[in-house]
Amino acid sequence: MAAPRPITPSSRPRPVFRNIQVTDLARYRLPLPAIVSILHRISGALLFLFTWLLLWLLQTSVSDAARFRALYGNPLVKLIVFALLWSLLHHLCAGIRFLVLDVSHAAMDLKPARQSSAIVMVVSLMLTVIIGVRLW
């Protein structure tokens, strides 16, 4: 029997590490926990950027109800409020998920992390639809 051939660095295939470019994002499939994390950041940025609009709408609804009704009658304004409602609810649900992940080491395993991500997506979308129908 022949002696085993020693493994040299040149006989092994080297791993290929690719940097993902913006053009690769359409082909790259992210896991659900990563999507929830990215959406958490996007929803937080939307809330930060449009807090002034929400406060202005609240002030208008209190000070001049007729103007608010006319403004809120515009479908574009309703769509923006609907998007901000989703942003608020998703950010809240994902934030609670991240707090649980910080507290529990068992939640960091792959299966519970995927399950909690799916729960966040379903709950935030259901709450958005339920509340959005009431607001529309």
RAGI-V961047 format. One line per field, one symbol per residue. ss: DSSP state (@ for helix, = for strand, . for the rest). psi: psi as a letter, one per 30 degrees, with the letter a starting at -180 (. if undefined). burial: 1 if it has 24 or more other C-alpha atoms within 12 Angstrom, else 0. Layout:
ss: ???
psi: ???
burial: ???
//
This chain:
ss: .....................@@@.......@@@@@@@@@@@@@@@@@@.@@@@@@@@@@@@@.@@@@@@@@..@@@@@@@@@@@@@@@@@@@@@@@@@@@@@..@@@.@@@@@@@@@@@@@@@@@@@@@@@@@@.
psi: kkkkkkklfffkkkkkkkkkleffeffkjkleeeeeeeeeeeeeeeeeegeeeeeeeeeeeeejeeeeeeeffkeeeeeeeeeeeeeeeeeeeeeeeeeeeeekffffleeeeeeeeeeeeeeeeeeeeeeeeef.
burial: 0000000000000000000000000000000010011011001101100000010010000000000000000000010011111111111111101100000000000000110111011011101100000000
//
